Amino acid sequence: MWVSIGSVVVAVLAFLFSVFSFRESRKIDFDKAMLGSCDDLLGQSYESLIKGRQENGFPVSDRLQWLTSARHIMRYYDAKKRIKTKPYQVLVENMEAVWRHDFYKALDFPDVMRGRYFYHDEDGGIYPPSAMIVAEFSAWKEGSRDPVEDYDVENFLSNEDYKSMFSAIFSHARRYSKYREIMADE
């Protein structure tokens, strides 16, 4: 009798484990698909924004291009919210940082940030929420941890091999008061 009860318990546990494994596998598959979708949406947003760049490199002042770019960013935010597993959340954050830099570089022109760029025709020019969405996406997120701040500067500056290989970097670092103190111990 104990053997049959034990067999039932093992069978139930095996069933529960397989259900749990199946659900986890589905979550991971879903998040993987969402990550791909997020990357596609940001790529489409960026391409919409920079399509037909002007000779000076900045995006054309086109209402529909900015609107399309903003719509893709908003769809990206929706897709990003659906990602639930930690590894894919980290991946989407890293991917977003890469795209944010590309958007920032696309908008990093003084003429783009002038009023006449946005409001230039009788139709009113670029729809303000479109410009806001794209601009906000391109900006560094307030309160975000900068991974560069975690770098062990002292380890680099105390490495004798690096002093000869990267003398220009050492010379450059000496110009910054923050690093003069570290380098004073040499």
Secondary structure, DSSP 4 states (H G I P E B T S, - for coil): -HHHHHHHHHHHHHHHHHHHHHHHHHHHHHHHHHHHHHHHHHHHHHHHHHTT--TTSSPP--HHHHHHHHHHHHHHHHHHHT--SHHHHHHHHHHHHHHHHHHHHHH--TTTTSHHHHS-STT-SS-HHHHHHHHHHHSPPTT---GGGGS-HHHHHT-HHHHHHTHHHHHHHHTSHHHHHHHHT-
